[in-house]
Amino acid sequence: MSHSISRRAALMAGAALPLAAGLGLPRAARAQPSGSDGLELPTHRVFMLGDIKVTDLLAGSRIVPDPHSIFGLNVDDETFAQVSEAHFIPADAARFFFNPVMIETGGDVILVDTGTDAAGITAALEAAGKSPSDITHVVLTHMHGDHIGGLMTESGEKTFANAAHHAGRVEFDYWAGQENDAFEAKLRPLESELTFLSEGDTVGPLTTMEAFGHTPGHLVFTAQGGDHALLLMGDLANHPVWSVGQPGWHVSFDVDKEMAVKTRRRVLSMAAEERMAVMGYHMPFPGLGFVAAEGEGFRWVPHSYQLMM
């Protein structure tokens, strides 16, 4: 990654900060060091979905070189570069975001995914006025390390001591046979207390939808609040251009790449047709937007004020 590109990526990300500061965010949300490269980023953003309070939490961010080794494995370098340039982003580096979501309604405080480690999610929660002990339910979309990393502290204690933990049965059974270090350290100790989810199960206002492909048991969740519906899409699509915009592109992290493509098209088509708000775990913070059908793919439309009316 060249110096000029990395500097440009940092400047582009930093340019969003004045806008965030102007949206009436709490002071703690405006300029906390969340990037592994030292860039100051917001820590959380609150949206209302009817009477449901939705808080996107930035548990971490980092710059990743050579994104074509991750996205668009089935297209050539020239195509990848052309698509990137058309959307004003570099083709040789990307900024990744890790966005767990907190849902509050009816006395429940539900955390969907937990970031890469306990320190990151704890810092984001505290900036949003919560502590890990306030969480009543933890819900997992899947069991990659950047989603389960916050479940246990460095000393091996449960981070969310007062919470019921929920995850997919298919997902758990897959990782239980993989000899995966993150799973063994973060999930295996919680096995006896997990409540397993499948299609149609609910946790508070969240309804489970199976969206297999990224991992064998990947789940997404929907919620209805007032006049708005919300899709928490987890890792169904991980980039606004190279994944939402190009749903047929293969992604290195997708366990079953062809199934992931079919699932991406199916679920994003649903979100577009129903005009749902969409929260993406790896979308540029604050991760909320909409998807519109466009050509053979979709267009990511970042949230502006649609949920503020």
N, C-alpha and C positions, 0 to 999 in steps of 0.2 A: 504494500500500500504506500503510495507516494506521500510525501509530506504535504504537497498542495491539496491532494484529495482529502486527506484526513483533516486538514485545517478547514477546508470548505464544508465537510460534513459537520464539524463542530459548530461552525458559524451558522449553518442552516438550522441545526437543532436549537441553538441558542436564540435565534431570531424569534422563536415562538414565545419566549418568556414575557415580553411586554404585553402581549395579548392576554396571556394567562393572568398576569397581575391586574389587568383591567376588568376582570370578570367578578370582582368582589370576593376572591378567595381569601380564606384566613391567612394571616401573615405567615404561619408556619408552612403553608402550602406553596409559597412563592419561590423560594430559593434555598432549597436544601440540597446538599451534595449527594446525588443519587447515582451518578454515573461512575463506573469504575475508572474512567479516564479523568475524573476530577471535575467534569462539567456539572454546574449547578442546574438542577431540574426540579419541577414541582413534585411534590410527594403524593398528592391526592386531589381528586376533583369530585364534587357531589352533584348528582342529578336526581330529580324527582320523577318517578313513574307513578302517577296518581298519588296514593298515600304510601308508596314504597320508596324508601330512601336508598339510592344506589351510589356507593362510593367506590370509584376506581382508585386503586392504590398502586403507586409505582414502587415496586420492591427492588428495582435495580435496572440498570441500563449499561450497555457497552457497545463499542464499535467492533465490528467483525469484518475481517478482510475476505476478499474473494467470495462474494455472495453467490457467484455462479456455480461454485462447488456445492452449494446448498439448494438453490432454486433453479429451475429450468434445466435439469439434467438432460432432458431430451430435446434441447434446442442448442444451436451452435452459438459461439461467442458473438458473432456479428448480430444475430437476432437479439440476444440478451442485451448487448450494448445499445442497439437501436431503441428497444423498448424502454430501457433505463433513461436514455437521453431525452426521449419524448416526454418523460415525466420529471425531468429536471433533477434526477438523482444520479450519483456516480455508479458505475458498473463494477468498480473494484473495491468498494467498501459499503457497509450498511450499519446503521445504528439499530440495535435490538433493544426492545423494551419488554419488561416482565410485569404484567398488570393483573394481580389478583383483584377480586371484586368483593366488596362487602355489601350485603343486602340487609336492611333493617325494616321490619314490619311486625306488628302485633307482639312485641316483646322479644322476637327472635333477632339474633345478630348472626347472620350466616356468612361465612367466608368461603368463597369459591377459589380454590387453588391457593398455594402458600409461598410461591417464590422459590429462590434457590437456597435460602438459608434462613434460620430463625432470626438472625440479627436484622436482615433486610425487611422482613415482613413486620417485625416488632417496631422498627423505626417508622415505617409507613403508617402503621396503626396508631402509634402514639402521636404522630403529626396530625392525624385525623381525630384525635381526642379519645381514642380507645386503647385498651391494653389487651394482650392475648387472653386474659382471664374473662374479658367481656364476651368473647365469642361463644355462642351457644351451639353452633353447628359448623363443621368443616365439611365441605363437599368437594370432591376431586373430579375433574374432567378426565384425567388419565394419570399415569404414573411415571412419566419422564421426570428426571431429577429436578428440572427447573419448576416443576409444579408441586412436588412433594418435599422439596428440600427444607421448607420451613416447619415441617411437622414435629421435628425433634430438635432440641438444643444441642450445642456442641458437647455437653456433658451427658447426653443421652436421656434427657427428661422430656416429657411431653410439653410442647410449647403451649398448646391450647388445653389446659388441664380440665376446664369445665365444659368442654365441647363434646357433643356426639359427633362421631366421624362417619362419613358416608362415601362410598366408592362403588364402582362397577364390579360385579362378580366376574364377568368375562375378563376384564382388565386385570383383576387381582390374580386370577388363575394363570394367566399368561406369564406375568412377571414372576410369579412364585416358582416357575420352572426355568428361569433364565440365569440364575446365579448372578444377579445384578447387585452391585455394591450399594447403590442408592436405595433400591427397594429393600434390601436386607436391613439397612441401617435406619431407614425412615418409616417404612410401612410394616415390615414384618412384626415389630414390637406391638403394633396396634391391631393385629389380626383378630384377636378375641373380642374386640369391642366394635369392629366395623359393622355398620348396617349396609347391606349390599343393595344396589340400585339396578333397575332394568327399565325398559321402555314404559313410560307412563307413570312411573313412581314419582311421588312429590316430596319435597322438603320445604316446608313453609310455602311461599308463593312460587317456588321453582318446580317445573315439570321436566322430567328426564326424557331425553330423546337419544336413541342410539345413533351414533355417527361414526361407524367403524372405518378404519383404513389408516389414519395417522398412527394409531396403535390398534391392536385387535379388539379392544373394548372401549375406545374413546367415546365419551358422552358429551352432549351439549345440553343446555337448559334453556327453557323459555319461561317468561313471566308476563302476566298481564296486569297493568296498573292504570286505572282510569281509561283513557282513550288510546293508550299506547301499549304495544307489545314489545318485549325485549328478548333478543336472542343472545345468550352467553355462548359464543362459539368456540371457546377454548383454542385449540390448535387446528381447527378445521381448515382455516386459512391464516397464514402467518405473516403476510406482507400485503399492503394495499395494491401494489403494482404487480409483483411477481407471483402472487398467489390468488388474491381476489380478482385482479385484472386478467390473470392468465390461469384459470382453474385447471387447464389441461397440462400445465407444466409439472413435471415430477419434482418432488422435494426429497432431499436426502434423508430427512428425519421421518418420513412416512414409511411405516413398516411394510404395508401393502400399497404400492404406489398406484396401481390401477384402481383398486377399491377406493383409495383416497380421492382420486379424481372424480369418480362417480358420486361419491358422498358429497364432495365439495359442490358439484353442480346441483345435486338434489337439494341440499339444505340452503345454499345461496339462492337458488330459484325460489324456494319457499319464502325466504326473507324478502326478496325483491317483490314477489307477487303480493305479499301481505303488508309490504311497506313497514317492516319491523325495524326498530332500532337494533343495532348490532354492536355488541361489545366483544372486542378481540384481545386475547391475552398478549399477543405480540404486535398489535397495531400501534402506530405512533401514539404516545400518551396524549390525551387521556383515553384513547382506545375506543371511543364511541363514535358510531357513524351509521350510515345506511348503505345498502347496496342496490344498484340499479342494473338491470340487464342491458348489456351493450355489446353488439356484435356477437362473437362466440363466447364472450366472457361476461364480466361484470365491471362496474365502475364503483369504486369506494367513494362515498360522499361523507366527509367528516361532519360531525354534529356541529351546528352553529348555535341556533336558538330554538330548534324544533321542540324540545322538551321543556322550554321555558315559557311557552304560551299558555 
